[in-house]
Amino acid sequence: MNEIEMYEFDRVAYITVRGLLTDKQVKSLAETIDALEEEAVTRAAQQPRRESPIGGIEYHHNVEGGYYVSGARETGNTLIIEDFFNADPAFDFLVDHAPTMSYIDAIVQQRATINNSEIRIRYPGNQTGTHMGGPISGKHRYGYDQRGINCMMVRMVYFVHDVGPEDGPFCVVPATHKSNMVSPYPGRNPDEEPGMIGLTVKAGDAILFTENLRHGGFTNRSDRTRKTVHIGYGPFWMKSQNIATMDEDQYLLPRTYARYTPEQRQLFRAWPPTLEREFGEGEKGPQRHDNDR
């Protein structure tokens, strides 16, 4: 993360990273997402189901595939697939992806771990309501201290195809991470909120932002489905921020854990003791770094 990127991230709370993924990586992700979508849409309304710990949303739990899915493939709707790392090894390169981690380690002062993993498939007519912004404490806050930027939860959003102005681009109200007031505008329609701007991207680009920023997704007015990969990061003590497993331990299947290198395993906060014993991590899991305090 260079000096200009650090300055811009502190100033407006997001940056667009051009060409973060290679053409080969984009092609692999796009094909894997397409295949996973075809499976997930047939399961989204099936049993077994569970309600999110924060209420309001039900997910189908694909026990074999190790993922949670909600939504439907229809106009105006979104299909959300969480814990996608369990679903296919093609996603493994995104765990400890060196170009990504160079950004994360620059803005999360404590040892960073993955706390969110979701694929968002937004069909024509869909929008994502605006949220966050203003004074926020706790796990979503943005901070700055004598050591520099000190973020809690941040996200990297990867794009596997171009997203233009009519394709439901990710949108933000810049610099609202530093606002001392909550948004006074009624409703959550991003198309109607003053100050909201859409961020157009090319395949292979990524957007990094702090959850403290007011953000959402403009209405997809095109006839193309918009597909993105989200990975959230924060300090090692933060549990899952996926909606289906909010504030629970990260959900990794044994076979997923077995694929990972020690460095990749370190990016997940905790594992069931059975996995720790099987793979030699010890009952206390990986050791904390000095800056974990």
Secondary structure as UniProt FT lines:
FT   HELIX           3..12
FT   STRAND          14..17
FT   TURN            18..19
FT   HELIX           23..43
FT   TURN            44..45
FT   STRAND          49..51
FT   TURN            53..54
FT   STRAND          58..62
FT   TURN            63..66
FT   STRAND          67..71
FT   TURN            75..76
FT   STRAND          78..82
FT   HELIX           84..86
FT   HELIX           89..94
FT   TURN            95..96
FT   HELIX           98..107
FT   STRAND          112..122
FT   TURN            124..125
FT   STRAND          128..131
FT   HELIX           138..140
FT   STRAND          142..145
FT   TURN            146..147
FT   STRAND          148..151
FT   STRAND          154..159
FT   TURN            165..166
FT   STRAND          170..173
FT   TURN            174..175
FT   HELIX           176..178
FT   HELIX           190..192
FT   TURN            194..195
FT   STRAND          197..198
FT   TURN            203..204
FT   STRAND          206..210
FT   TURN            211..212
FT   STRAND          214..217
FT   STRAND          226..235
FT   TURN            236..237
FT   HELIX           243..245
FT   TURN            246..247
FT   HELIX           254..259
FT   HELIX           262..265
FT   TURN            266..267
FT   HELIX           273..278
FT   TURN            279..280
FT   TURN            283..284
FT   HELIX           290..292
//
